[in-house]
């Protein structure tokens, strides 16, 4: 049996290595450990992650498709930059799609699903109260995904990606501590949940759109105080005037 060339061996890399590299790099980008505009050295990243170049390149290709990485040449890539227009587009899309999704999801939710929302709300409040930033993010993400879970897999996939990009912007620009953030957003989350539990899909969509719109405007006011977010305001008006 002849040995495989190195290039061919890389192409048959175990998918678990690709998944591990993708997950680690995505998280590092979202949490600012790899910052916007940073060049990405394949040699150094492969060493840090303990994977070969083949799985790493595939992970970078996935991140490029997802919008987290910009490929400059065959061997050069960097973390996607931030921009006012991108943030405006991102939140406008999320407001529109998430408001649609919760409207579809509410009539389909079981009592067990509603109980899970209550549990996640309580967990968010508990983590914020003790000032645990990282642990607050986990139930917060799960809460937003649970709100739209019964809307269908395609919508959920798109929203998960939009949500991760939004989280990246929020973590980069909002430096409030968890107590301040919790005080500002807790009532909004509870308002959304109450509308869901009342089976009022339109009220839930308006409450969710309002919450996302407020978050977007806070992030933009810090990132670019003079920028006028036309797309966000249009999406918010459309979602709230249904």
Helices and strands as residue ranges (DSSP letters): H 6-11, H 15-30, E 39-40, H 42-49, H 53-66, E 69-71, E 77-79, H 84-106, H 111-129, H 133-148, G 149-151, H 153-173, H 178-197, H 201-223, H 230-240
